[in-house]
């Protein structure tokens, strides 16, 4: 169970032993501390910054842990829904680019395998016991 106020949330947890505890988490009121887009690393300018963890925050904001795989920079902050949607669009574009590259690489690998098979077939290097 969880209750929220404007600057903190309380999670009530029941442990396996049956003991009940309350975890209080305080939230920063600042949002969008970064001035640039979330997908760009402020340290190395890489466009590969990605969310590692995220949770909903008050006032339709999101608390994100961001990490740059290029220089290992990371940060945690609270960002607006708009900034998070822009990051999500960039992540979707990156995924589409990777899938396109994978498809091109797969086709290139298959073409190479076919060429090698044809050379072996023409040289009578393929025998019935190969199958």
Secondary structure, DSSP 4 states (H G I P E B T S, - for coil): -EEE-SSEEEEEEE-TTS-EEEEEEE--------SS-TTS-TTT--S--EEEEEEEETTTEEEEEEE-TTT--EEEEEEEHHHHHHHHHHHHHHHHHHHHHHHHHHHHHHHHHHHHHHHHHHTT---GGG-
